[in-house]
Amino acid sequence: MKRYLSMLVNYLLYFTVILLVIFLYNIVIDPVLGWGQFGKGKNIPIQVFMVLVITIALSAIVYAIKYRLLKQTPVSFWILSSFSPISPSFSAHMITIGLAFTLLNAASMKLLLYYNVQ
């Protein structure tokens, strides 16, 4: 039972971190950048990306603090998340593929707009 309660507390803790980041985005970042409240406006993908990156960073900090308070030796947050290192050549390959698909998408959208297809 203690294990399930601990798991529930972890879910609530990290859910709270997500809500805190969204709240901070609306209070701090939106007035500075003027992109609109989270989930509204024209820049929703960048809003989601910013919230995701900040949530991952804060989750790593919360993870370290939690294990310090419990006086346990934690497994590395990055190893636990199963992030694997990316080689520079693979990074260049991913960037090239991303740019190619972006250009393909832009070209197809321009073609569709040229023929008034909505």
Helices and strands as residue ranges (DSSP letters): H 2-24, I 25-29, H 30-33, H 44-69, H 77-80, H 88-114
